[in-house]
């Protein structure tokens, strides 16, 4: 077993668990347009069938459009993911979304002026969004390309601590060889398993190693601990953000059964980490109960802000334009109410405007 295979499977495992924690669910193969083979999940495109590293259904579907499926290409490289990787992701998205079955039978049927059936294949069509996940971030050119082509990005170093990222990058062939072929194969199979049931009897060896003192076990433990306190948020622009609760408290405001209570938020940022903003969420019925969530500003929004040299006035405009309402998927804690709506605090926003005008 090659170390690169283990690292790739480990990245897929963490991304998949993050999405599941945010309410996403596995896509089920229909065994024709999508299928499983050799332990991999494939989706048919116009040019070929593609191995889907991570493919999930979103927590909710939007009306008046094809149902969406989210596919993440996972690149566990030692450096930053670069521009060619993003170009390939765009090509994959086009290939999947442009796929259609046109047979000789359909073409002959279309020649008939009167017919009782449609000359198309009777199947469910999906709108695929393809994102890219990495371990160590993205190059500037990759971020710019993703912004211009609306490709979602996700990097482990956005939410895992530096020690965990260092552990991930330290995985090498001698480490995997020390595990032995049978153990490393069992660990790999578990990490690739889309159900991820570690207590399954077939993963007894993987269970033993992931409970022991080794680098991979530490990464899995640290990753899952962070993921347990994460949520996916959708902006009105269609951009997605991942919210990571700072204090990792089981009693954070989004884990409670809020229903449609009036949740409001303030948004803060620090010049030392301008691409990481903090969403402070509170319930208007009890404003003393607050929870802070960190999130990475979507690349296209951050690129726009950089054009104005991270100006405070522009940042305020961004908060109002892009973050006035955030739909947060928290169905893992309350299946009957799968999402909460967070509105930016308008009164707070106006006070900030007044203070900026005074400066």
C-alpha positions as CSV (number, residue, x, y, z in Angstrom):
1,X,0.0,0.0,0.0
2,X,1.4,3.4,-1.0
3,X,1.5,6.3,1.4
4,X,-0.1,8.5,-1.3
5,X,-3.1,6.2,-1.4
6,X,-3.6,6.4,2.4
7,X,-3.2,10.2,2.4
8,X,-5.8,10.5,-0.4
9,X,-8.3,8.2,1.4
10,X,-7.7,10.0,4.7
11,X,-8.5,13.4,3.0
12,X,-11.7,11.9,1.5
13,X,-12.7,10.5,4.9
14,X,-12.4,13.9,6.6
15,X,-14.2,15.8,3.9
16,X,-17.0,13.2,3.8
17,X,-17.4,13.3,7.6
18,X,-17.4,17.1,7.5
19,X,-20.2,17.1,5.0
20,X,-22.2,14.4,6.8
21,X,-21.8,16.4,10.0
22,X,-23.4,19.4,8.2
23,X,-26.4,17.3,7.0
24,X,-25.2,16.0,3.6
25,X,-25.9,12.4,2.8
26,X,-24.3,9.7,0.5
27,X,-25.5,9.5,-3.1
28,X,-26.9,6.1,-3.8
29,X,-25.8,4.5,-7.1
30,X,-28.5,3.6,-9.5
31,X,-26.2,1.0,-11.1
32,X,-26.5,2.5,-14.5
33,X,-25.7,6.2,-14.7
34,X,-23.8,5.9,-11.4
35,X,-22.2,2.7,-10.2
36,X,-19.7,1.1,-7.8
37,X,-16.7,-0.8,-9.1
38,X,-13.5,-2.0,-7.4
39,X,-14.6,-0.2,-4.2
40,X,-14.9,3.2,-6.0
41,X,-18.0,5.2,-6.9
42,X,-18.3,6.3,-10.6
43,X,-20.6,8.8,-12.3
44,X,-21.0,8.7,-16.1
45,X,-20.1,11.8,-18.0
46,X,-20.1,12.8,-21.7
47,X,-16.5,11.6,-22.2
48,X,-16.1,8.9,-19.6
49,X,-17.2,7.5,-16.3
50,X,-15.5,9.5,-13.5
51,X,-14.3,8.2,-10.1
52,X,-16.1,10.5,-7.6
53,X,-13.9,10.9,-4.5
54,X,-16.7,12.4,-2.4
55,X,-20.2,12.7,-3.8
56,X,-23.1,13.8,-1.5
57,X,-26.7,15.0,-1.6
58,X,-27.2,18.5,0.1
59,X,-29.5,18.7,3.1
60,X,-32.3,20.3,1.1
61,X,-33.0,20.8,-2.6
62,X,-34.1,24.0,-4.3
63,X,-37.4,24.1,-6.2
64,X,-37.6,24.8,-9.9
65,X,-34.2,23.3,-10.7
66,X,-32.7,19.9,-11.2
67,X,-31.7,18.2,-8.0
68,X,-28.1,19.0,-7.0
69,X,-25.3,16.7,-6.1
70,X,-22.0,17.9,-4.7
71,X,-18.8,16.2,-5.8
72,X,-15.4,17.0,-4.2
73,X,-12.1,16.2,-5.9
74,X,-9.7,15.5,-3.0
75,X,-6.0,16.3,-3.6
76,X,-3.7,15.3,-0.7
77,X,-0.6,16.9,-2.0
78,X,2.3,18.2,0.2
79,X,2.0,21.7,-1.3
80,X,-0.8,23.9,-2.3
81,X,-3.3,22.8,-4.9
82,X,-2.6,24.6,-8.2
83,X,-4.3,26.0,-11.3
84,X,-4.3,22.8,-13.4
85,X,-6.2,21.0,-10.7
86,X,-8.9,23.6,-10.8
87,X,-9.0,23.5,-14.5
88,X,-9.6,19.8,-14.4
89,X,-12.4,20.3,-11.9
90,X,-14.1,22.7,-14.3
91,X,-13.7,20.2,-17.1
92,X,-15.2,17.5,-14.9
93,X,-18.2,19.7,-14.0
94,X,-18.9,20.4,-17.7
95,X,-18.5,16.8,-18.6
96,X,-21.0,15.6,-16.0
97,X,-23.6,18.3,-16.6
98,X,-23.4,18.1,-20.4
99,X,-23.9,14.3,-20.4
100,X,-27.0,13.1,-22.2
101,X,-27.9,9.8,-23.9
102,X,-28.7,10.1,-27.6
103,X,-29.2,6.8,-29.3
104,X,-30.0,5.9,-32.9
105,X,-33.4,4.9,-31.7
106,X,-34.0,8.4,-30.3
107,X,-32.8,10.1,-33.4
108,X,-35.1,8.0,-35.6
109,X,-38.0,8.7,-33.3
110,X,-37.5,12.5,-33.6
111,X,-38.1,12.3,-37.3
112,X,-41.8,11.4,-36.7
113,X,-44.1,14.4,-36.8
114,X,-46.6,12.6,-34.6
115,X,-45.5,10.5,-31.7
116,X,-46.9,9.5,-28.3
117,X,-43.6,9.4,-26.5
118,X,-40.6,11.7,-26.0
119,X,-37.4,10.9,-27.8
120,X,-35.3,11.2,-24.7
121,X,-34.1,8.8,-22.0
122,X,-36.4,8.6,-19.0
123,X,-34.1,9.3,-16.1
124,X,-33.5,11.7,-13.2
125,X,-31.1,14.4,-14.3
126,X,-28.8,16.1,-11.7
127,X,-27.0,19.4,-11.6
128,X,-23.5,18.6,-10.4
129,X,-21.4,21.1,-8.5
130,X,-17.7,20.1,-8.4
131,X,-15.4,21.4,-5.7
132,X,-11.8,20.8,-4.8
133,X,-10.5,19.8,-1.3
134,X,-6.8,20.0,-0.4
135,X,-4.7,19.7,2.7
136,X,-2.5,22.7,2.5
137,X,-4.6,25.4,0.8
138,X,-4.5,26.7,-2.8
139,X,-2.2,28.9,-4.9
140,X,-3.4,32.4,-5.7
141,X,-4.0,31.6,-9.4
142,X,-6.1,28.5,-8.3
143,X,-8.2,30.7,-6.0
144,X,-8.7,33.3,-8.7
145,X,-9.8,30.6,-11.2
146,X,-12.1,29.0,-8.7
147,X,-13.7,32.4,-7.9
148,X,-14.3,33.2,-11.6
149,X,-15.8,29.8,-12.3
150,X,-17.8,29.4,-9.0
151,X,-15.9,26.3,-7.9
152,X,-16.1,25.7,-4.1
153,X,-12.8,25.2,-2.3
154,X,-12.1,23.4,1.0
155,X,-8.8,23.0,2.7
156,X,-8.0,21.0,5.9
157,X,-5.7,23.8,7.1
158,X,-8.7,26.1,7.3
159,X,-10.1,24.2,10.3
160,X,-7.6,21.7,11.7
161,X,-4.7,22.9,13.9
162,X,-1.2,23.2,12.6
163,X,-0.1,20.1,14.5
164,X,-2.7,18.0,12.8
165,X,-1.7,19.4,9.4
166,X,2.0,18.7,10.1
167,X,1.1,15.1,11.1
168,X,-0.8,14.7,7.8
169,X,2.1,15.9,5.8
170,X,4.5,13.6,7.7
171,X,2.8,10.5,6.5
172,X,5.4,8.7,4.4
173,X,6.1,5.3,3.0
174,X,8.2,4.0,6.0
175,X,5.3,4.7,8.3
176,X,2.9,2.8,6.1
177,X,5.4,-0.1,5.7
178,X,5.6,-0.3,9.5
179,X,1.9,-0.9,9.6
180,X,2.2,-3.9,7.4
181,X,0.4,-4.7,4.2
182,X,-2.7,-6.2,5.7
183,X,-3.2,-3.5,8.3
184,X,-2.6,-0.6,5.9
185,X,-5.0,-2.2,3.4
186,X,-7.7,-2.5,6.1
187,X,-7.2,1.1,7.1
188,X,-7.4,2.2,3.5
189,X,-10.6,0.2,2.9
190,X,-12.2,1.8,6.0
191,X,-11.3,5.3,5.0
192,X,-12.7,4.8,1.5
193,X,-15.9,3.2,2.9
194,X,-18.7,5.7,2.3
195,X,-20.7,4.4,5.3
196,X,-17.6,4.7,7.6
197,X,-18.7,2.2,10.2
198,X,-15.5,1.5,12.1
199,X,-17.3,-1.0,14.4
200,X,-18.0,-3.2,11.4
201,X,-16.4,-6.6,12.0
202,X,-14.5,-6.4,8.7
203,X,-12.6,-3.4,10.0
204,X,-11.3,-5.0,13.2
205,X,-7.7,-4.3,12.3
206,X,-8.4,-0.7,11.3
207,X,-10.2,-0.2,14.6
208,X,-7.3,-1.4,16.6
209,X,-4.8,0.9,14.8
210,X,-7.1,3.9,14.9
211,X,-7.4,3.5,18.7
212,X,-3.7,3.2,19.1
213,X,-0.9,5.8,19.4
214,X,0.1,6.6,15.8
215,X,0.0,9.6,13.5
216,X,-3.1,8.5,11.5
217,X,-5.1,7.8,14.6
218,X,-4.2,11.2,15.9
219,X,-5.4,12.9,12.7
220,X,-8.7,11.0,12.7
221,X,-9.3,11.8,16.3
222,X,-8.4,15.5,15.9
223,X,-10.4,15.8,12.7
224,X,-13.6,14.2,14.1
225,X,-13.4,16.3,17.3
226,X,-13.4,19.5,15.1
227,X,-16.0,18.2,12.7
228,X,-18.4,17.5,15.5
229,X,-18.8,21.2,16.1
230,X,-19.1,22.3,12.5
231,X,-22.0,23.5,10.4
232,X,-22.6,24.3,6.8
233,X,-24.0,27.7,5.9
234,X,-25.5,28.9,2.7
235,X,-25.5,32.6,1.7
236,X,-28.2,34.2,-0.4
237,X,-25.6,34.4,-3.2
238,X,-25.3,30.6,-3.3
239,X,-21.8,30.6,-1.7
240,X,-21.2,28.0,1.0
241,X,-19.3,28.6,4.2
242,X,-18.4,26.1,6.9
243,X,-18.8,27.4,10.5
244,X,-16.5,26.0,13.2
245,X,-17.6,26.6,16.8
246,X,-14.7,28.1,18.7
247,X,-15.2,26.7,22.2
248,X,-16.4,23.3,21.0
249,X,-19.4,23.3,23.4
250,X,-22.2,20.8,23.1
251,X,-24.5,23.7,24.1
252,X,-23.7,26.0,21.3
253,X,-26.6,28.0,20.0
254,X,-26.9,26.1,16.7
255,X,-27.1,22.7,18.4
256,X,-30.1,23.7,20.4
257,X,-33.7,23.2,19.1
258,X,-34.1,26.7,17.8
259,X,-36.9,26.1,15.4
260,X,-37.5,29.4,13.7
261,X,-36.5,31.6,16.6
262,X,-35.0,34.9,15.7
263,X,-31.3,34.4,15.5
264,X,-29.1,37.4,14.8
265,X,-25.4,37.8,14.3
266,X,-22.5,40.2,14.3
267,X,-19.5,39.6,12.1
268,X,-16.0,40.5,13.1
269,X,-12.5,40.1,11.6
270,X,-8.9,40.8,12.5
271,X,-6.2,42.2,10.3
272,X,-3.9,39.4,11.3
273,X,-6.2,36.8,9.7
274,X,-8.4,38.8,7.3
275,X,-9.7,35.8,5.4
276,X,-11.1,34.2,8.7
277,X,-14.1,36.0,10.0
278,X,-16.1,35.3,13.2
279,X,-19.9,35.0,13.3
280,X,-21.2,35.8,16.7
281,X,-24.7,34.3,16.9
282,X,-27.3,35.0,19.6
283,X,-31.1,34.6,20.1
284,X,-32.9,37.9,20.4
285,X,-35.0,36.4,23.2
286,X,-31.9,35.9,25.3
287,X,-29.0,38.0,23.8
288,X,-26.7,37.0,26.7
289,X,-26.4,33.5,25.2
290,X,-23.9,33.8,22.4
291,X,-21.7,31.4,20.3
292,X,-18.8,32.4,18.2
293,X,-18.1,30.5,14.9
294,X,-15.1,31.0,12.7
295,X,-15.4,30.7,8.9
296,X,-13.3,31.3,5.9
297,X,-14.6,34.0,3.6
298,X,-15.5,32.5,0.2
299,X,-12.6,33.0,-2.2
300,X,-14.5,35.1,-4.7
301,X,-15.7,37.5,-2.0
302,X,-12.3,37.7,-0.4
303,X,-10.8,38.4,-3.9
304,X,-13.2,41.3,-4.3
305,X,-12.3,42.7,-0.9
306,X,-8.5,42.5,-1.7
307,X,-9.1,44.8,-4.7
308,X,-9.9,47.5,-2.2
309,X,-6.9,46.7,0.1
310,X,-9.1,45.2,2.8
311,X,-10.8,48.5,3.4
312,X,-13.0,48.7,6.5
313,X,-15.9,50.4,4.7
314,X,-15.8,47.8,1.9
315,X,-15.8,45.1,4.6
316,X,-18.9,46.6,6.1
317,X,-20.5,46.6,2.6
318,X,-19.6,43.0,2.1
319,X,-21.2,42.0,5.4
320,X,-24.4,43.7,4.4
321,X,-24.5,42.5,0.8
322,X,-23.3,38.9,1.2
323,X,-24.0,38.0,4.8
324,X,-27.3,39.7,5.5
325,X,-28.9,36.2,5.8
326,X,-27.2,32.8,6.4
327,X,-29.1,29.5,6.1
328,X,-27.4,27.0,8.4
329,X,-27.9,23.3,8.0
330,X,-28.1,21.8,11.5
331,X,-30.4,18.8,10.9
332,X,-27.9,16.5,12.6
333,X,-29.1,18.0,15.9
334,X,-32.8,18.5,15.0
335,X,-33.9,16.4,12.0
336,X,-37.4,17.9,12.2
337,X,-36.0,21.4,11.7
338,X,-33.1,20.8,9.4
339,X,-31.9,24.4,9.2
340,X,-31.8,27.7,11.0
341,X,-31.9,31.2,9.6
342,X,-29.4,33.8,10.9
343,X,-29.9,37.5,10.1
344,X,-27.3,40.1,10.5
345,X,-28.1,42.5,13.3
346,X,-29.1,45.6,11.4
347,X,-29.0,47.9,14.4
348,X,-25.4,46.8,15.1
349,X,-24.6,47.3,11.5
350,X,-25.9,50.9,11.5
351,X,-23.9,51.7,14.6
352,X,-20.7,50.5,12.9
353,X,-21.5,52.7,9.9
354,X,-21.9,55.7,12.2
355,X,-18.6,55.0,13.9
356,X,-16.8,54.6,10.6
357,X,-18.1,57.9,9.3
358,X,-16.8,59.6,12.5
359,X,-13.3,58.3,12.0
